[in-house]
Amino acid sequence: MKKNKSVIIFIPSIENAGVEKNLYIIANYISKKKIPVRIITSLNPRKKFDKNIKIISLKKKSNIINSRIIKTLCTVFLFLKYFRNENAVIFSFQANIAAILLGYFFNKKVIIRSNTSPEKYIKNIFQKLIFKFFFKLADDIVVNSFQFENSFKKKFSIKPKVIYNPLVIKSSKKINFPFFKDKNALKIINVARLTDQKDHLTLLRAFVKLNEILKCKLVIIGSGYKEKILKKFILNNKLQNKVKLIGYKENPIPYIKLADVFVLSSTFEGLPNVLIEALYLKKYIISSNCPSGPKEILNDGKYGSLFKVGDDHQLFQILKKFNYNKKINYKIEQGYKSLKRFNYKINCEKYYKLILNYLN
C-alpha cells in the first residue's frame, strides 16, 4: 500500500437507516485494518465510529442543510477544501454521481456502493442513459444482493460486485412493554422510517381488516415525515388501542423479540438489514416482494411469506392464516440456517480486499 494513501468515504447525510448501519460496520472494520479512513459528511455523528476515523463535516447545524442537494454540495465543498490533493480512494455511500465526478476531475479511483434498486430512480430512458453514462466512469460498483445485480445489468449493462450486508446484532436486555403483554393477541411489528418508500398505509389497511376478525396488536418503530398522516389514519379507524407508533429506537431488537410476526411493506429496498435481523431472532417474516432484496433474503418465500407491493388484501390474507404450525416453524428454522450468507467477517473482508486492491 502506498504511504499515507487513505480511504475517503463520501456520504452527505448520515441518518438513522440501514445504509448508515452498514456504513458504521464497514468503516470501523477497515479502520481496524490500519487503513486511514476519512469521512466527509454534512453533519458529524461521532459516537458510532472508531476513534481512529477522521470525520470532516460542517461545524454548525443549519436549517438550510435539510435539503439533500445542499448537503451534497456542502460535502463536495469539504472534499475540495481538504482532500483534492490527497492520495486517496473515494468510497461513496450516497450521491454517487457527485463522487464519481470528483474522482474523474481529481484523478482518484472511485468505488460506489449503490443502496437502492434502480427501479426507484429510473423512470424514463433519459434517466437511464444519464445514470448509465456516469456509472460506467466508476472504477467499481458494489450492490448488496444478486437480484440487485440483475437489475443493474438489465438497466445499465453493468455487472457490479455483490457483497451482502454484514450481520451484527446488538446485545439487548429484556424490556417491560405492556402493549405486547396479551398472550392471546397476534403481535405484529414493523421497523422502518415513516416515509412513502416504507408504505405503512398498506400495512395499516391490512391491519384494519385483520382487527375485525381476530385479536391483534401492531407496533411501528421509526420516525419520519409521514407520522402525522399515519396518526390520522389510526385515529380515523379507531385503532388507538391496537396500533402504537413508538418512534425511532437505536436498538429495536428487544421489541422484535416480543413480536410474533415481522412485516415489511416497502415499495423498494436495497437489502433490508431489519429482515436479516428478524431471521436471526427467529421471527416469522411477511414482506412485500419489492425490488430488491426481500425475495432473496426469504429465498422466494421459502423462509417466510411474500405479497405484492401495495396489496393490503393479500397481506391481510397471509396474516389471517398465520399460526404456529409445522410449516411455519420449518420456514423459520430454514431461514435461521441461511444466515451464514451474511456473516460479519466474510462480508467485511470482501469490502476490505476490494478497497485494498485500489490502495496498492
N, C-alpha and C positions, 0 to 999 in steps of 0.2 A: 504494500500500500504506500502510495506517495506520501511524503512527510506533510503533516498538517492537513491532509485532504479530509474534508468533513461531509456530512450529510445535512442538507438544508431541507427541513420539512415545511412545505408550503401549505398552510391551512388558514384561510382568512377568518373563519368563525368557528370557535370551539364551543360546542353546546352540550346538552345532556342527551346524547343519542348514541346509536350503535357505532356510527363512524368514529366518534370520539373514543369510545371504549376500545376499539381496535387500535386507534392512534396511540393511546397510553401504553397498551401492551407491547406493540411493535417498537415504538420509540425507546421504551425502557430496556427492552431486550437488546436492541442494537447498541445502546449506550453501555450496557454491561459487558459488551464485547470489545470495549475500549475504542470504539469509533466515536469521534467527536460529533455530537448531534446538536444542531441548531434548529430552533423552531421559530418561524415568523408567522405572526397572527395579529389580529387587530387588538385583542384584549388578552391579558395574561392570567391563565388558570394554573398557577404554580403547583398547587398541592398534590396533583396526581402524577407528576413527572419525577423521574430520578434526579437527584440533586446535581448530577454532573451535566445535565442537559441545560443548555443556554437558551433562554426564551427572549426573543426580541419582539416587543409589542408597543403599542401606544401607552403613554404613561397615565393618561386620564380618560375615563369613560365619558362618552358624549352621546347625546340622544341621536345625533345625526348618524351614528355608527350602526343603528338598527337596520340600515339598508345594506343588503348583501353586496350590491355594486360598490358602495362606499367602502365597505370592509375589504373588498378585493383590491381596490385602488390604494387603500392605506397599506395593505400588505405588500403590494408592488413597490410602493414608495420606500418601505422599510428595506426591501431587498436591494433597491438601487442605492440606498444610503449606506448599507452595511456589508453587502455581500457581492456586489457586482464584480469585484476584482478577486474574490476569494476562490481558492482552488477547491471546488466542491461539486457534489452531485445534488441535483434538485429531486426531491421525492414529494410529489404533490398528492394531497388528500382531498383537495377542493379546488374549484376554479381552475380546472386543469388546462384550459386554453391559455389563460394568463401565464401559468407556469411554463407551458411549452414555448410561448413567445419569449419569455425571459431566457430560457435555455438557448433558444435559437439566436437571439441577438447578442448574448454574452458568452457564447461558445461553451455551454455546460451541458453535460448529459442530464437527461430528464426521464425519470420513471414516474408514471402516473398510476394511481390506484382509482379505478372507476368504481363508485359506490352504488350507483343507481342504474337500473335497467334502462337501456336506450329508449324503450317504449315511453318513458316519461317525457323525454325532451326532443324526440324525433317525431314531428307531426306532419312534415312535408318533405318533398325532395330537396328543397333548398337547404333546410336544416341538415339533412342527411349529408349533402355534399360539403357543407361547411365543416361539420364535425369530422367527417372522413379526412378532409384535407389536413386539419390540424393534428388529428390523432396519428396520422402517418409520419408526422415530424417528431413524435416522441420516440425515445430510444427503447423504451419498454412500457408495456401496459399490463397491469395486474387486475384481475377480476376475482370474485370470491365464490363462483360456482360454475359448473360445466354448462348449465342452462344459460348463464350469463355469457359464457364464452361463445356458445352457439348463436346467441342474439347478436354479439359483436361481429362475428364472422358474416352473418346474414346482412346486417345493416351496413357494415363498413369494409367488408372483405379484409379484415384484420384478425389475426389469430393471437389473442392475448395469452398471458400465462395465468393459470388457475392456482390460487393459493387460498385454502379455506381459512375462515376466521379461527384464530387460536382460542380454545376454550379455557376460560379462567372463571371459577366460581368462588365468590366471596363467602367466607365463613359467616354464619349468622346465628344469632340466638333466637330462641322462641319468643314470640310476641303475644301480647294479650290483645286480641282483635275480636270483640264480642259480635260484630256484624256477621262473622262466619261461624258462630258457635252452634247454630241449629244443625244437628246431625241429620235431620230429615229433609233438609233443603239441598238442592243441587247447587254447588258453589262454583261459580264461573269467574274467571279473571282474565283481564286484558292489560297488557303493559305496552303503552305506545304514546308518543306525543299526540296532543289533541289538534290534529291537522287534517286537512282534506285527504291527504295521502293515506291516512290510517282508517278512514271511513267508519268511524264509530257509529254513525247513524244506521248503517246496515246491521250492526250488532244489536243496537237498541231496538230496532224494528223487529228483529227475530225474537228478542227477549220479551217484548210486549205480547207476542203470540204464545210464547212458552209460559209466561206468567199466568195465562188464562187456564192452563191445564195441569200445571204442577207447581209445587213449592220450589222456589229458586231464588238465588241472590247473585248479584253481579257487582264486581269491583273493577273499576277502571283506574289504573295508575298512570299518571302523566300530566303534563301541563301544555298549554298552547292556546292559540288564538280562537279555537272552536269551543272553548269552555262554556261561554255564555249560551251558545246555540244548543249544546248538549244538555245543559242545566234546564233550559226552557223546554226541551223535549221531555225530559224526565218529569218536570212539573206538570206539563200538559197531559201526560199519560198516567199521572198519579203513581209514580214509581219511587217516590222519595224514600220509602221504607224498604225498597227492593234493590235499588241501584245506588252505589256510592262512588263518587269521584273523590279520590284522596290525594290528588296532586302528584308531583314528582317525588320519587323516592330514590335516593342514591343506590340503595340496595333493596330491590323488590323481592329478593329470594324468600324472606320469611313469609310474605303474603302469598306467593305462589305455592309454597309448601302446604298452606291451609286449604287451597282450592282443589276441586275435583277435576275441573276441565280448564284448559287454557285455550282461548280463542284469539286468533289474529284475523283481522278483517281488512287488511290493507289492499289498496288498488295496485301498488307496485312496491317492490323491495329490492335490496341487493341480496344479502344472505342474512336474514334477521337473527341476530345473536339470541334474542329472547326465546326463539323456538328451540335453539340448541340447549339453552339453559333449562327449558321446560322438559326436554328429553332427559337431561341429566337428573332432574328431580322426579322423574317417572310420573309425569302428569300426562293425561290423555290430551292430545292436541287436535284442535279443529282449526283449519286455516283456509283462507281464500287461496285459490290456485292462481295467484298473481305472478307476473314476471318480476324478478326471477329469484328462485331460492327455496320457497316453501315446498314446492313439489319435489325438489331434490333432497332437502332435509328429511322429508317424510317418505322418501322412496316411492313416489307416485301413489301415496295413500296406504302403503304397507305398514307405516309406523304411526298412522293417525288418520284423520279424515280431511278431505279437500272439498271445497264448494266453490261455485262460480262467483267471480268478483261481483259484488253488489247484489247477490241473490239472497235476500233475507229469508225467503221461504225455504230454500234448500238448507240454509244454516239452521233454521227452526226445526226442520225435519230431522236433521242429524242430532241436534241437542235433545229432541223429544225421544229419540231411540236410544240415547246414551244410557248405559248401565254397566256395572262391572261384571260383564260376562267373560267367558274364557277367551273369546276372540279379541276383545278389547285388551285384556291383560296380556295376551300374546303380543299384540302390536306394541304395547308399552315396553315390554321386555326386549323385543327386537330393536326398537328404537334406541334403547339404552345401550345395547351391544354395539350399535353402529357409531358410537361417539368417538371411536379411535380415529375417525376421519378428521376430527377437529382437535387432535392432540396439540397441546400448547407448544411443546418443544419442537416437534416435527415441523409445524407450520411457521413458527418464528424462525427456525433455521433456514427455511426456504426464502424468507424475506432477507435474512442476513446474507446468504450466499448470493442472492440476486444483486443486492447493493454492493457487496464486496467485489463482484465482477466488474463494476464500473469505477471502483476506487483504485483498482490495481493498474 
